[in-house]
Amino acid sequence: MNVRRLIPATALVASVALGAAALTACSGASAAGSGKDGKLDVMASFYPMQFLAEQIGKDHVKVSTLTKPGVEPHDLEITPKQTGQLGEADVVLYLKTLQPAVDKAVAQSGVKNIVDAGTLTKLEAHGTSGHAHEGEGEAGHDHGHGEAGEDPHIWLDPAKYAEVAKGVGAALEKADPDHAADYRKNTDELVGKLTALDTEFEDGLKNTASKTFITTHSAFGYLAERYGLDQEGISGVDPESEPSPARMKELQALAKQENVSTVFFETLASDKTAQSLATDTGLKTDVLDPLEGITGKSQGADYFEVMRSNLKNLQKALGAK
């Protein structure tokens, strides 16, 4: 009887040891993803970062965003719940200086893999049409901009966005090496699409009657520089700020001088200033979307669709031939 009791006990010990070994192996295999499904948990600060993570990570990642659809990213306030979620992420993808509340939360998060998209390409300072206006200049770049008035709106230049995509792909490879080949393949596909979009913009804006466009939000400095256009912002970098009477008078004169037909406004901010200028000058209004978020009002369901709508609206306003 004693022998027969000893055998099951020995088998039980062996079984527990094997089970522990298997558990250790499983936990090691899924170490890349902290979620229950084993996916890499990526927290993106706002839509352009979310889109990159989704396009490159695909089935291997679970992407969350701090900025919900319809919220103006510059004005985002972080909730305690979001701060907690941020600290639990495997990878945090953000654009430093665009959202001060996010910068503070990221700095306190303790997350190992933090990716600042602004370090993945060269940031530049943009005024409007390359020069400062009364009430703007460098001081006007304090809202959502970094050192020396650096412009964060890099995603509106497809070529720069492609550079950022490559860096994000490399970061995901490092965080989850088991799926590195897939991340690399997805990155190459996305960069190819962005390169094609860049060509569409270059060809579509090559021959236009005018090179100047007026917009409420001076978010299109990189786009203007890339395709040889001149951006004139009504209110500088803050879409909610009120332009001075002198600035409005200057834009009225500029519209006549540069054969401007359209004043652009965006979907996430008021069109009041655009409508006011258009009324005073007899100009039309249209949408030029800075793509800081996708809503039901957006002219497209994703980055590529909205960017192509932007191209179409620019071609119409500038008299593309």
C-alpha beads as a LAMMPS data file, in Angstrom:
LAMMPS data file: protein, C-alpha beads

321 atoms
320 bonds

1 atom types
1 bond types

-500.0 500.0 xlo xhi
-500.0 500.0 ylo yhi
-500.0 500.0 zlo zhi

Masses

1 110.0

Atoms # bond

1 1 1 0.000 0.000 0.000
2 1 1 2.826 2.376 0.870
3 1 1 4.490 1.735 -2.472
4 1 1 1.280 2.315 -4.350
5 1 1 0.753 5.617 -2.513
6 1 1 4.332 6.744 -3.253
7 1 1 3.991 6.326 -7.010
8 1 1 1.095 8.778 -7.448
9 1 1 2.843 11.308 -5.192
10 1 1 6.017 11.107 -7.251
11 1 1 4.003 11.495 -10.435
12 1 1 2.272 14.512 -8.950
13 1 1 5.592 16.221 -8.198
14 1 1 6.788 15.554 -11.743
15 1 1 3.540 16.861 -13.154
16 1 1 3.798 20.088 -11.146
17 1 1 7.404 20.579 -12.282
18 1 1 6.445 20.075 -15.917
19 1 1 3.516 22.444 -15.538
20 1 1 5.738 25.123 -14.015
21 1 1 8.233 24.740 -16.832
22 1 1 5.471 25.034 -19.424
23 1 1 4.075 28.136 -17.683
24 1 1 7.509 29.734 -17.678
25 1 1 7.943 28.983 -21.373
26 1 1 4.539 30.438 -22.206
27 1 1 5.155 33.615 -20.238
28 1 1 8.487 34.044 -21.987
29 1 1 6.899 33.611 -25.401
30 1 1 4.256 36.256 -24.742
31 1 1 6.529 38.722 -22.963
32 1 1 6.319 41.119 -25.902
33 1 1 2.614 41.730 -25.337
34 1 1 1.240 42.685 -21.936
35 1 1 -2.381 42.186 -22.974
36 1 1 -4.304 38.983 -22.292
37 1 1 -4.327 38.284 -26.025
38 1 1 -0.524 38.524 -26.221
39 1 1 -0.646 41.546 -28.535
40 1 1 1.700 44.499 -28.199
41 1 1 -0.165 47.235 -26.316
42 1 1 0.479 50.555 -28.099
43 1 1 -0.783 53.881 -26.760
44 1 1 -0.891 56.654 -29.372
45 1 1 -1.280 60.316 -28.466
46 1 1 -3.581 61.286 -31.364
47 1 1 -4.804 60.135 -34.780
48 1 1 -1.671 60.451 -36.997
49 1 1 0.277 58.356 -34.459
50 1 1 -2.601 55.896 -34.077
51 1 1 -2.792 55.429 -37.850
52 1 1 0.915 54.570 -38.102
53 1 1 0.693 52.034 -35.279
54 1 1 -2.356 50.361 -36.821
55 1 1 -0.927 50.245 -40.337
56 1 1 2.459 48.883 -39.253
57 1 1 1.375 46.707 -36.335
58 1 1 -1.819 45.277 -37.857
59 1 1 -2.818 42.000 -36.118
60 1 1 0.162 42.023 -33.748
61 1 1 -0.813 45.176 -31.868
62 1 1 -3.679 46.569 -29.838
63 1 1 -3.758 50.336 -30.389
64 1 1 -5.436 52.861 -28.079
65 1 1 -5.454 56.639 -28.419
66 1 1 -5.487 59.387 -25.808
67 1 1 -7.320 61.826 -28.100
68 1 1 -10.835 60.702 -28.921
69 1 1 -12.461 61.569 -32.279
70 1 1 -13.750 65.137 -32.361
71 1 1 -11.392 66.430 -29.655
72 1 1 -8.965 69.201 -30.689
73 1 1 -5.582 67.589 -29.837
74 1 1 -3.895 70.831 -28.723
75 1 1 -6.480 71.256 -25.955
76 1 1 -6.424 67.681 -24.641
77 1 1 -6.516 67.140 -20.884
78 1 1 -5.435 63.724 -19.562
79 1 1 -7.733 61.910 -17.121
80 1 1 -6.362 59.829 -14.208
81 1 1 -7.711 56.713 -15.966
82 1 1 -5.784 57.575 -19.144
83 1 1 -2.638 58.194 -17.108
84 1 1 -2.989 54.693 -15.688
85 1 1 -3.538 53.172 -19.129
86 1 1 -0.502 55.031 -20.417
87 1 1 1.685 53.491 -17.718
88 1 1 0.558 49.978 -18.661
89 1 1 1.394 50.291 -22.364
90 1 1 4.218 48.337 -24.011
91 1 1 4.904 51.205 -26.419
92 1 1 3.939 54.882 -26.262
93 1 1 3.896 56.780 -29.558
94 1 1 3.525 60.557 -29.368
95 1 1 4.708 63.864 -30.821
96 1 1 6.443 65.947 -28.188
97 1 1 5.355 69.612 -27.751
98 1 1 2.085 69.187 -29.686
99 1 1 0.116 68.279 -26.552
100 1 1 1.623 69.571 -23.268
101 1 1 -0.648 67.384 -21.116
102 1 1 0.554 64.274 -22.976
103 1 1 4.192 65.304 -22.614
104 1 1 3.790 65.517 -18.841
105 1 1 1.962 62.181 -18.576
106 1 1 4.514 60.391 -20.785
107 1 1 7.405 61.733 -18.726
108 1 1 5.823 60.267 -15.592
109 1 1 4.695 56.979 -17.158
110 1 1 7.835 54.895 -16.672
111 1 1 7.157 53.060 -19.959
112 1 1 10.273 51.469 -21.448
113 1 1 9.489 51.957 -25.147
114 1 1 8.643 55.630 -25.717
115 1 1 8.749 56.947 -29.282
116 1 1 8.748 60.704 -29.984
117 1 1 7.826 61.040 -33.662
118 1 1 9.517 64.430 -33.769
119 1 1 12.907 62.728 -33.402
120 1 1 12.307 60.545 -36.473
121 1 1 12.463 63.383 -38.998
122 1 1 13.780 66.942 -39.127
123 1 1 11.543 69.558 -37.526
124 1 1 11.553 73.078 -38.933
125 1 1 10.132 76.455 -37.968
126 1 1 7.317 77.743 -40.152
127 1 1 5.710 81.137 -40.122
128 1 1 3.208 81.976 -42.820
129 1 1 4.685 82.208 -46.291
130 1 1 8.141 82.144 -44.737
131 1 1 7.827 85.416 -42.830
132 1 1 6.275 86.662 -39.613
133 1 1 3.256 88.948 -39.387
134 1 1 2.258 91.427 -36.754
135 1 1 1.158 89.528 -33.649
136 1 1 2.644 86.250 -34.866
137 1 1 6.347 85.608 -35.402
138 1 1 8.111 83.292 -32.985
139 1 1 5.811 84.160 -30.085
140 1 1 2.899 82.939 -32.131
141 1 1 4.436 79.487 -32.214
142 1 1 4.188 78.904 -28.460
143 1 1 0.898 77.052 -28.835
144 1 1 1.749 73.428 -29.437
145 1 1 5.250 74.038 -30.758
146 1 1 8.696 73.145 -29.536
147 1 1 11.969 74.966 -29.230
148 1 1 12.451 78.018 -31.449
149 1 1 9.003 77.692 -33.004
150 1 1 9.431 74.205 -34.456
151 1 1 6.370 73.128 -36.397
152 1 1 5.040 69.705 -35.271
153 1 1 2.664 69.098 -38.223
154 1 1 5.016 66.664 -39.964
155 1 1 2.300 64.179 -40.973
156 1 1 0.860 66.650 -43.516
157 1 1 3.960 66.137 -45.653
158 1 1 3.723 62.555 -46.985
159 1 1 7.502 62.353 -47.423
160 1 1 8.171 63.332 -43.805
161 1 1 5.379 61.053 -42.599
162 1 1 7.122 58.200 -44.438
163 1 1 10.322 58.948 -42.503
164 1 1 8.356 58.786 -39.258
165 1 1 6.753 55.512 -40.378
166 1 1 10.183 53.937 -40.799
167 1 1 11.149 54.961 -37.280
168 1 1 7.908 53.647 -35.806
169 1 1 8.414 50.357 -37.627
170 1 1 11.905 50.019 -36.158
171 1 1 10.547 50.758 -32.677
172 1 1 7.885 48.048 -32.963
173 1 1 10.518 45.585 -34.195
174 1 1 12.619 46.322 -31.123
175 1 1 9.671 46.013 -28.732
176 1 1 8.396 42.787 -30.327
177 1 1 11.289 41.056 -32.143
178 1 1 9.270 37.855 -32.687
179 1 1 7.206 39.696 -35.320
180 1 1 9.981 41.909 -36.700
181 1 1 9.645 40.550 -40.247
182 1 1 5.936 41.439 -40.366
183 1 1 6.555 44.939 -39.018
184 1 1 9.240 45.464 -41.637
185 1 1 6.951 44.258 -44.442
186 1 1 4.061 46.447 -43.267
187 1 1 6.353 49.459 -42.948
188 1 1 7.624 48.986 -46.498
189 1 1 4.035 48.783 -47.794
190 1 1 3.010 51.953 -45.951
191 1 1 6.094 53.870 -47.090
192 1 1 5.286 52.813 -50.669
193 1 1 1.760 54.226 -50.360
194 1 1 3.056 57.463 -48.853
195 1 1 5.624 57.806 -51.633
196 1 1 2.827 57.405 -54.196
197 1 1 0.756 60.043 -52.372
198 1 1 3.733 62.401 -52.422
199 1 1 3.928 61.959 -56.204
200 1 1 0.193 62.671 -56.539
201 1 1 0.599 65.962 -54.658
202 1 1 3.699 66.943 -56.610
203 1 1 2.059 66.279 -59.973
204 1 1 -1.306 67.707 -58.938
205 1 1 0.094 71.024 -57.679
206 1 1 2.835 71.530 -60.253
207 1 1 0.912 73.893 -62.509
208 1 1 -1.497 76.223 -60.703
209 1 1 -2.776 79.736 -61.387
210 1 1 -1.911 80.779 -57.828
211 1 1 0.604 79.492 -55.277
212 1 1 -0.927 81.161 -52.205
213 1 1 -3.594 79.685 -49.958
214 1 1 -5.212 81.178 -46.866
215 1 1 -6.150 78.952 -43.936
216 1 1 -7.405 79.483 -40.386
217 1 1 -4.857 77.073 -38.911
218 1 1 -1.205 77.433 -39.924
219 1 1 -0.680 73.672 -39.936
220 1 1 0.396 73.293 -43.550
221 1 1 3.922 74.696 -43.499
222 1 1 5.600 71.413 -44.411
223 1 1 3.059 70.713 -47.149
224 1 1 3.493 74.202 -48.604
225 1 1 7.274 73.939 -48.527
226 1 1 7.269 70.491 -50.138
227 1 1 5.100 71.515 -53.089
228 1 1 6.227 75.104 -53.657
229 1 1 3.185 76.831 -52.166
230 1 1 2.766 79.815 -49.814
231 1 1 0.651 79.322 -46.684
232 1 1 -1.011 82.392 -45.190
233 1 1 -2.582 81.728 -41.773
234 1 1 -5.373 83.909 -40.448
235 1 1 -4.700 83.195 -36.782
236 1 1 -1.276 81.615 -36.687
237 1 1 -0.876 78.157 -35.205
238 1 1 -3.837 78.376 -32.814
239 1 1 -7.061 77.785 -34.771
240 1 1 -9.170 79.329 -31.988
241 1 1 -7.289 82.642 -31.635
242 1 1 -8.717 85.906 -32.956
243 1 1 -6.754 87.664 -35.711
244 1 1 -6.025 91.365 -35.323
245 1 1 -7.860 93.895 -37.509
246 1 1 -4.495 94.707 -39.100
247 1 1 -3.984 91.057 -40.029
248 1 1 -7.458 90.827 -41.586
249 1 1 -6.777 93.979 -43.628
250 1 1 -3.440 92.555 -44.755
251 1 1 -5.078 89.309 -45.880
252 1 1 -7.751 91.180 -47.824
253 1 1 -5.038 92.983 -49.792
254 1 1 -3.066 89.763 -50.228
255 1 1 -6.104 87.899 -51.579
256 1 1 -6.473 90.464 -54.384
257 1 1 -2.761 90.622 -55.114
258 1 1 -2.186 86.844 -55.221
259 1 1 -5.412 85.897 -57.017
260 1 1 -6.676 83.929 -53.986
261 1 1 -10.151 82.450 -54.497
262 1 1 -10.728 80.471 -51.307
263 1 1 -10.340 80.712 -47.544
264 1 1 -9.815 77.326 -45.933
265 1 1 -11.116 76.213 -42.547
266 1 1 -10.859 72.878 -40.731
267 1 1 -13.286 70.339 -39.325
268 1 1 -12.274 70.372 -35.625
269 1 1 -12.334 74.154 -35.075
270 1 1 -14.728 77.053 -35.652
271 1 1 -15.004 78.463 -39.174
272 1 1 -15.958 81.901 -37.846
273 1 1 -12.748 83.692 -38.872
274 1 1 -12.713 82.059 -42.302
275 1 1 -16.333 83.049 -42.932
276 1 1 -15.639 86.591 -41.754
277 1 1 -12.676 87.045 -44.109
278 1 1 -14.524 85.407 -46.994
279 1 1 -17.511 87.728 -46.517
280 1 1 -15.294 90.824 -46.427
281 1 1 -13.361 89.825 -49.556
282 1 1 -15.999 88.029 -51.589
283 1 1 -14.060 84.751 -51.438
284 1 1 -15.327 81.188 -51.220
285 1 1 -14.684 78.859 -48.271
286 1 1 -13.628 75.214 -48.306
287 1 1 -12.096 72.584 -46.031
288 1 1 -8.373 71.938 -45.637
289 1 1 -8.138 69.275 -42.965
290 1 1 -5.035 69.204 -40.707
291 1 1 -5.893 65.564 -40.001
292 1 1 -5.562 65.784 -36.237
293 1 1 -8.578 63.504 -35.891
294 1 1 -11.189 61.676 -37.973
295 1 1 -14.890 62.331 -37.366
296 1 1 -18.141 61.889 -39.250
297 1 1 -17.536 65.353 -40.740
298 1 1 -14.149 64.420 -42.195
299 1 1 -13.837 64.231 -45.976
300 1 1 -12.636 60.638 -45.838
301 1 1 -12.425 57.643 -43.526
302 1 1 -8.649 57.560 -43.018
303 1 1 -5.402 59.461 -43.577
304 1 1 -5.107 58.684 -47.282
305 1 1 -8.719 59.553 -48.134
306 1 1 -8.600 62.880 -46.274
307 1 1 -5.227 63.810 -47.766
308 1 1 -6.584 63.170 -51.258
309 1 1 -9.590 65.370 -50.419
310 1 1 -7.138 68.064 -49.316
311 1 1 -5.311 67.739 -52.630
312 1 1 -8.537 68.024 -54.602
313 1 1 -9.615 71.129 -52.619
314 1 1 -6.203 72.761 -53.075
315 1 1 -6.226 72.065 -56.806
316 1 1 -9.660 73.667 -57.126
317 1 1 -8.729 76.718 -55.025
318 1 1 -5.351 77.292 -56.716
319 1 1 -6.592 76.760 -60.259
320 1 1 -4.603 73.626 -61.080
321 1 1 -4.129 73.050 -64.807

Bonds

1 1 1 2
2 1 2 3
3 1 3 4
4 1 4 5
5 1 5 6
6 1 6 7
7 1 7 8
8 1 8 9
9 1 9 10
10 1 10 11
11 1 11 12
12 1 12 13
13 1 13 14
14 1 14 15
15 1 15 16
16 1 16 17
17 1 17 18
18 1 18 19
19 1 19 20
20 1 20 21
21 1 21 22
22 1 22 23
23 1 23 24
24 1 24 25
25 1 25 26
26 1 26 27
27 1 27 28
28 1 28 29
29 1 29 30
30 1 30 31
31 1 31 32
32 1 32 33
33 1 33 34
34 1 34 35
35 1 35 36
36 1 36 37
37 1 37 38
38 1 38 39
39 1 39 40
40 1 40 41
41 1 41 42
42 1 42 43
43 1 43 44
44 1 44 45
45 1 45 46
46 1 46 47
47 1 47 48
48 1 48 49
49 1 49 50
50 1 50 51
51 1 51 52
52 1 52 53
53 1 53 54
54 1 54 55
55 1 55 56
56 1 56 57
57 1 57 58
58 1 58 59
59 1 59 60
60 1 60 61
61 1 61 62
62 1 62 63
63 1 63 64
64 1 64 65
65 1 65 66
66 1 66 67
67 1 67 68
68 1 68 69
69 1 69 70
70 1 70 71
71 1 71 72
72 1 72 73
73 1 73 74
74 1 74 75
75 1 75 76
76 1 76 77
77 1 77 78
78 1 78 79
79 1 79 80
80 1 80 81
81 1 81 82
82 1 82 83
83 1 83 84
84 1 84 85
85 1 85 86
86 1 86 87
87 1 87 88
88 1 88 89
89 1 89 90
90 1 90 91
91 1 91 92
92 1 92 93
93 1 93 94
94 1 94 95
95 1 95 96
96 1 96 97
97 1 97 98
98 1 98 99
99 1 99 100
100 1 100 101
101 1 101 102
102 1 102 103
103 1 103 104
104 1 104 105
105 1 105 106
106 1 106 107
107 1 107 108
108 1 108 109
109 1 109 110
110 1 110 111
111 1 111 112
112 1 112 113
113 1 113 114
114 1 114 115
115 1 115 116
116 1 116 117
117 1 117 118
118 1 118 119
119 1 119 120
120 1 120 121
121 1 121 122
122 1 122 123
123 1 123 124
124 1 124 125
125 1 125 126
126 1 126 127
127 1 127 128
128 1 128 129
129 1 129 130
130 1 130 131
131 1 131 132
132 1 132 133
133 1 133 134
134 1 134 135
135 1 135 136
136 1 136 137
137 1 137 138
138 1 138 139
139 1 139 140
140 1 140 141
141 1 141 142
142 1 142 143
143 1 143 144
144 1 144 145
145 1 145 146
146 1 146 147
147 1 147 148
148 1 148 149
149 1 149 150
150 1 150 151
151 1 151 152
152 1 152 153
153 1 153 154
154 1 154 155
155 1 155 156
156 1 156 157
157 1 157 158
158 1 158 159
159 1 159 160
160 1 160 161
161 1 161 162
162 1 162 163
163 1 163 164
164 1 164 165
165 1 165 166
166 1 166 167
167 1 167 168
168 1 168 169
169 1 169 170
170 1 170 171
171 1 171 172
172 1 172 173
173 1 173 174
174 1 174 175
175 1 175 176
176 1 176 177
177 1 177 178
178 1 178 179
179 1 179 180
180 1 180 181
181 1 181 182
182 1 182 183
183 1 183 184
184 1 184 185
185 1 185 186
186 1 186 187
187 1 187 188
188 1 188 189
189 1 189 190
190 1 190 191
191 1 191 192
192 1 192 193
193 1 193 194
194 1 194 195
195 1 195 196
196 1 196 197
197 1 197 198
198 1 198 199
199 1 199 200
200 1 200 201
201 1 201 202
202 1 202 203
203 1 203 204
204 1 204 205
205 1 205 206
206 1 206 207
207 1 207 208
208 1 208 209
209 1 209 210
210 1 210 211
211 1 211 212
212 1 212 213
213 1 213 214
214 1 214 215
215 1 215 216
216 1 216 217
217 1 217 218
218 1 218 219
219 1 219 220
220 1 220 221
221 1 221 222
222 1 222 223
223 1 223 224
224 1 224 225
225 1 225 226
226 1 226 227
227 1 227 228
228 1 228 229
229 1 229 230
230 1 230 231
231 1 231 232
232 1 232 233
233 1 233 234
234 1 234 235
235 1 235 236
236 1 236 237
237 1 237 238
238 1 238 239
239 1 239 240
240 1 240 241
241 1 241 242
242 1 242 243
243 1 243 244
244 1 244 245
245 1 245 246
246 1 246 247
247 1 247 248
248 1 248 249
249 1 249 250
250 1 250 251
251 1 251 252
252 1 252 253
253 1 253 254
254 1 254 255
255 1 255 256
256 1 256 257
257 1 257 258
258 1 258 259
259 1 259 260
260 1 260 261
261 1 261 262
262 1 262 263
263 1 263 264
264 1 264 265
265 1 265 266
266 1 266 267
267 1 267 268
268 1 268 269
269 1 269 270
270 1 270 271
271 1 271 272
272 1 272 273
273 1 273 274
274 1 274 275
275 1 275 276
276 1 276 277
277 1 277 278
278 1 278 279
279 1 279 280
280 1 280 281
281 1 281 282
282 1 282 283
283 1 283 284
284 1 284 285
285 1 285 286
286 1 286 287
287 1 287 288
288 1 288 289
289 1 289 290
290 1 290 291
291 1 291 292
292 1 292 293
293 1 293 294
294 1 294 295
295 1 295 296
296 1 296 297
297 1 297 298
298 1 298 299
299 1 299 300
300 1 300 301
301 1 301 302
302 1 302 303
303 1 303 304
304 1 304 305
305 1 305 306
306 1 306 307
307 1 307 308
308 1 308 309
309 1 309 310
310 1 310 311
311 1 311 312
312 1 312 313
313 1 313 314
314 1 314 315
315 1 315 316
316 1 316 317
317 1 317 318
318 1 318 319
319 1 319 320
320 1 320 321
